[in-house]
Amino acid sequence: LPHQIGIKLMSKIKFKKKLNIPKDIGSFVREQKRVKQELEQEAREELHGRLDVVITPWNDYKEVAQMFDIVDVIFDFSGYVTGYAVSPESRYLYVNMRPWSKNAFIPDPYNPPPAGLSVERVVIDLARMEIVGRSHPRQRIFIPSDLCEATPIQVSRHFLTTTIKDRGVIIDRHSGVTLASLPHSSVTGCAVNPHDSDMALTVGEDGCVKQWRSRRKTQMKVG
């Protein structure tokens, strides 16, 4: 799991103002496939009979830096990032992370330190590129890095949903108050219907998809 999030400012990239859409899209797609197949065939012929294997030096940043875009902003969370999502208006980035202990020393990047058991939530303002909100749960227990599982986030207009242990959680996006805890064994995802906030879904490794409705919606149906 990563401990950093890099952001590329798309305002610095120039996009085409006009798209040249061909009249016959089918012919265009077939032509693109033909060109791709020819390039792949040429690459195979070029490698045929070669015994030398080029190994990419991923541990040498200077050697591979040209293969990637330059990151404009980096947020280092000093812990494992287990989930993140952007709000519908593209203003805020919500991050789930498990922090390391204070002053954690990492001599070997392939052997990271234990992380807190409680998931911490961080809110980043993408307009100002700064952290504007953060929960500070008490970390009494630290677990090995290989036990840190992903906790995906979904952000809607008023709610934030995520997973904790064996349940999905619905949180009020504006106050940070937990509104609902939805029990689901081996849960891997939780989401609120963006068109009907009274309905939510949870999915898990048990192969089940559970549908949840708010008490208000249930009372309306009964009435």
C-alpha positions as CSV (number, residue, x, y, z in Angstrom):
1,L,0.0,0.0,0.0
2,P,1.3,3.5,-0.8
3,H,2.0,6.2,1.7
4,Q,2.0,9.2,-0.7
5,I,-0.6,10.7,-3.1
6,G,0.7,12.7,-6.1
7,I,-1.4,15.2,-7.9
8,K,-1.0,16.4,-11.5
9,L,-2.4,19.9,-12.2
10,M,-4.4,19.4,-15.4
11,S,-4.6,23.2,-15.9
12,K,-1.1,23.1,-17.2
13,I,-2.0,20.7,-19.9
14,K,-3.3,21.9,-23.2
15,F,-6.2,19.9,-24.6
16,K,-7.6,19.9,-28.1
17,K,-10.4,22.4,-28.5
18,K,-11.8,20.4,-31.5
19,L,-12.1,16.7,-32.0
20,N,-11.8,15.4,-35.6
21,I,-14.5,12.6,-35.4
22,P,-14.5,10.5,-38.6
23,K,-17.8,10.0,-40.4
24,D,-17.3,6.2,-40.6
25,I,-16.3,5.2,-37.1
26,G,-16.3,1.5,-37.9
27,S,-13.7,1.9,-40.6
28,F,-11.6,4.1,-38.4
29,V,-11.6,1.5,-35.6
30,R,-10.7,-1.3,-38.0
31,E,-7.8,0.8,-39.4
32,Q,-6.5,1.5,-35.9
33,K,-6.6,-2.2,-35.1
34,R,-4.7,-3.0,-38.3
35,V,-2.0,-0.5,-37.6
36,K,-1.7,-1.8,-34.0
37,Q,-1.3,-5.4,-35.2
38,E,1.4,-4.3,-37.7
39,L,3.3,-2.5,-35.0
40,E,3.1,-5.6,-32.7
41,Q,4.2,-7.9,-35.5
42,E,7.2,-5.6,-36.2
43,A,8.1,-5.6,-32.5
44,R,8.0,-9.4,-32.4
45,E,10.2,-9.7,-35.5
46,E,12.7,-7.3,-34.0
47,L,12.9,-9.4,-30.8
48,H,13.0,-12.7,-32.5
49,G,16.3,-14.5,-32.0
50,R,17.6,-11.9,-29.5
51,L,19.1,-13.4,-26.3
52,D,19.9,-10.2,-24.4
53,V,17.2,-9.1,-22.0
54,V,17.0,-5.5,-20.9
55,I,16.0,-5.1,-17.2
56,T,14.4,-1.8,-16.2
57,P,16.3,-0.3,-13.2
58,W,13.2,0.6,-11.2
59,N,15.2,1.3,-8.1
60,D,17.2,4.0,-9.9
61,Y,14.9,7.1,-10.0
62,K,17.0,9.0,-12.5
63,E,17.0,6.2,-15.0
64,V,13.2,5.8,-15.0
65,A,12.1,9.4,-14.2
66,Q,11.6,10.2,-17.9
67,M,9.0,7.4,-18.2
68,F,6.5,9.3,-16.0
69,D,4.9,12.7,-15.8
70,I,6.2,15.2,-13.3
71,V,4.0,15.3,-10.2
72,D,3.1,18.9,-9.2
73,V,1.9,18.2,-5.6
74,I,2.8,15.4,-3.2
75,F,1.0,14.6,0.1
76,D,3.0,12.3,2.4
77,F,0.7,10.7,5.0
78,S,3.3,8.9,7.1
79,G,1.1,5.8,6.9
80,Y,-0.6,3.5,4.5
81,V,-3.2,5.0,2.2
82,T,-6.0,2.4,2.1
83,G,-8.6,4.4,0.1
84,Y,-9.4,7.7,-1.5
85,A,-12.1,9.4,-3.6
86,V,-12.9,12.9,-5.0
87,S,-16.1,14.7,-4.1
88,P,-18.8,15.1,-6.8
89,E,-17.9,18.8,-7.3
90,S,-14.2,17.8,-7.7
91,R,-13.2,20.2,-4.8
92,Y,-12.2,17.8,-2.0
93,L,-10.2,14.6,-1.8
94,Y,-11.1,12.2,0.9
95,V,-8.4,9.8,2.1
96,N,-8.4,6.8,4.4
97,M,-5.1,6.0,5.9
98,R,-3.5,3.9,8.7
99,P,-0.7,6.0,10.4
100,W,2.6,4.7,11.5
101,S,3.8,5.4,15.0
102,K,5.4,8.7,15.7
103,N,9.1,9.0,14.6
104,A,8.8,5.6,12.8
105,F,12.2,4.6,11.3
106,I,12.1,2.8,7.9
107,P,15.5,1.3,7.1
108,D,14.1,-1.0,4.4
109,P,11.2,0.1,2.1
110,Y,10.3,-3.5,1.6
111,N,9.9,-4.0,5.3
112,P,7.6,-1.2,6.4
113,P,6.6,-0.6,10.1
114,P,3.3,-1.6,11.7
115,A,0.4,0.8,11.3
116,G,-2.5,1.8,13.5
117,L,-5.5,-0.4,13.7
118,S,-8.0,2.5,13.5
119,V,-8.5,4.1,10.1
120,E,-7.9,7.9,10.0
121,R,-9.7,10.1,7.5
122,V,-8.1,13.1,5.9
123,V,-9.8,15.8,3.8
124,I,-7.7,17.8,1.2
125,D,-8.9,21.0,-0.4
126,L,-7.8,20.5,-4.1
127,A,-8.3,24.2,-4.8
128,R,-5.8,25.3,-2.1
129,M,-3.8,22.0,-2.0
130,E,-3.9,21.8,1.7
131,I,-5.4,19.5,4.4
132,V,-8.5,21.1,5.8
133,G,-9.9,18.2,7.9
134,R,-8.6,15.2,9.8
135,S,-9.9,12.7,12.3
136,H,-7.5,11.8,15.1
137,P,-8.5,8.4,16.5
138,R,-6.4,7.1,19.3
139,Q,-4.1,4.4,18.1
140,R,-3.7,1.9,20.9
141,I,-3.0,-1.1,18.7
142,F,-0.6,-1.4,15.8
143,I,-0.8,-4.2,13.2
144,P,1.7,-5.6,10.7
145,S,1.7,-4.1,7.2
146,D,0.5,-7.2,5.5
147,L,-2.8,-7.1,7.5
148,C,-3.6,-3.6,6.3
149,E,-6.5,-4.1,3.9
150,A,-8.0,-1.6,1.5
151,T,-10.9,0.5,2.8
152,P,-12.4,2.1,-0.3
153,I,-14.3,5.4,-0.1
154,Q,-17.4,6.7,-2.0
155,V,-18.3,10.3,-1.7
156,S,-21.8,11.7,-2.6
157,R,-23.3,15.1,-2.1
158,H,-24.1,14.6,1.6
159,F,-22.5,11.3,2.6
160,L,-19.2,9.5,2.8
161,T,-19.2,5.7,2.8
162,T,-16.4,3.3,3.6
163,T,-15.7,-0.1,5.2
164,I,-14.4,-0.9,8.7
165,K,-13.8,-4.5,9.8
166,D,-17.0,-6.5,9.0
167,R,-19.3,-3.6,8.3
168,G,-20.0,-0.7,5.9
169,V,-20.2,2.8,7.4
170,I,-22.2,5.8,6.3
171,I,-20.8,9.1,7.5
172,D,-22.3,12.6,7.3
173,R,-19.9,14.4,5.0
174,H,-20.3,17.8,6.6
175,S,-20.3,17.0,10.3
176,G,-18.3,13.8,10.3
177,V,-20.9,12.0,12.4
178,T,-21.4,8.3,11.7
179,L,-25.0,7.8,10.6
180,A,-25.2,4.1,10.0
181,S,-23.2,0.9,10.6
182,L,-24.2,-1.9,8.2
183,P,-23.0,-5.4,9.3
184,H,-21.6,-7.5,6.4
185,S,-19.1,-10.3,6.8
186,S,-15.9,-9.8,4.8
187,V,-17.2,-6.5,3.4
188,T,-15.1,-5.0,0.6
189,G,-17.3,-2.0,-0.5
190,C,-20.1,0.2,0.6
191,A,-21.9,2.9,-1.4
192,V,-24.9,5.2,-1.2
193,N,-27.2,5.5,-4.2
194,P,-26.3,9.0,-5.6
195,H,-29.9,9.4,-6.9
196,D,-31.6,8.0,-3.8
197,S,-29.8,8.7,-0.6
198,D,-32.2,6.5,1.3
199,M,-30.7,3.4,-0.3
200,A,-27.2,1.9,0.2
201,L,-25.4,-1.3,-0.9
202,T,-22.6,-3.3,0.6
203,V,-20.6,-6.1,-1.1
204,G,-18.3,-8.6,0.4
205,E,-16.0,-11.6,-0.3
206,D,-18.9,-13.8,0.7
207,G,-20.3,-13.2,-2.7
208,C,-23.3,-11.3,-1.4
209,V,-24.7,-7.9,-2.3
210,K,-26.9,-6.4,0.4
211,Q,-29.3,-3.6,-0.2
212,W,-30.1,-1.3,2.7
213,R,-32.9,1.3,3.1
214,S,-33.2,4.0,5.6
215,R,-35.8,3.8,8.4
216,R,-37.6,6.8,6.8
217,K,-38.0,5.0,3.5
218,T,-39.2,1.8,5.3
219,Q,-41.8,3.7,7.3
220,M,-43.1,5.5,4.2
221,K,-43.6,2.1,2.5
222,V,-45.3,0.6,5.6
223,G,-47.6,3.7,5.9
